[in-house]
Amino acid sequence: MSYRYRITVFTPAYNRAATLHRPYASLRAQTMRDFEWLIVDDGSEDSTRRLVEGWQKEGEFPIRYLYQSNAGKPAACNAGIQAAQGELFLTLDSDDGCVPNALERLLFHWNSIPESRRSEFSAVTALCQDQNGKLVGTLFPSDPLDSNSIELVYKYRVKGEKWGFQRTEVLKEFPFPADSEHKFVSESVVWMAIARKYKTRFVNEQLRVYWIDDGAADHLTTLRPEVVHGRAAGHRMVLNDLISWFSQAPEALAKSAINFSRYSFDVGIGWREQLRQIHPKFAQCLLLATLPLGYAFSRRDRRSLSGTTTDR
């Protein structure tokens, strides 16, 4: 397929007019200019459209703006992937930025993969730093590391936010689940699916600026039913598809069992139905063993919600 740009920088936005200047300023400063900025507005009610239209008139670089009724980030991602005119698809969130040579360095590492082997790869992934320049998460065990997202978590136990692109054509093979249950599902569901077919080149360069807000995160937002459904779906995928990694990463798999149970209880799904949703026998046994903890965490969630309602 013929593409107009090397990279599509994709930003899903929902009422982020107050922070959208961060990715814009970062892209204005890029040393590599063969890219477009594609913004999919997921039903914003603030001044996002007016802000973007002003930047389009400045003409610093190609900016395209698409609007959709609020359907969640997975649906916005699918719309962006289908509309992308770049060979490589790089998500830059609406409240984050990147260093001035980020696109240049990502492309350098992609071109460093021998052309004869490049079809084996779907992505290049780098490190993140916070707004103060501090590394977020842990380093990759080697530089470069040719591996995949599954091994990264369960074999090498790398932690924290990472950032990079995927080939656009690969993302078209693996669309994001975007029904009502998956409106807030973790993007890792797609990365894990891609990992079964393609490799990623991981590099120890801090290229994304992951903005950590000064205020505490809104814990209650994560307990909204639509968010909880998405989280439960992500942990269900881990138990059904990745339980074979238990011997190498027992804590990670046990955590997924606890959280699947926790979030399922949060939305009223009892333990029998939870078991029916998990297919490998060993994963069912793990779920049964961790059910008390999942239930205890769910009770804590409900006390948090109840306490907030009473306070108001």
Secondary structure as UniProt FT lines:
FT   STRAND          5..13
FT   TURN            17..20
FT   HELIX           21..28
FT   STRAND          35..42
FT   HELIX           48..58
FT   STRAND          63..68
FT   HELIX           73..83
FT   STRAND          86..91
FT   TURN            94..95
FT   STRAND          97..98
FT   TURN            100..101
FT   HELIX           102..112
FT   TURN            115..117
FT   HELIX           118..120
FT   STRAND          121..129
FT   TURN            131..132
FT   STRAND          135..136
FT   STRAND          145..147
FT   HELIX           149..154
FT   STRAND          162..167
FT   HELIX           168..173
FT   HELIX           180..182
FT   TURN            183..184
FT   HELIX           188..195
FT   TURN            196..197
FT   STRAND          199..209
FT   HELIX           219..223
FT   HELIX           225..241
FT   HELIX           243..245
FT   TURN            246..248
FT   HELIX           250..266
FT   TURN            267..268
FT   HELIX           271..277
FT   HELIX           281..311
//
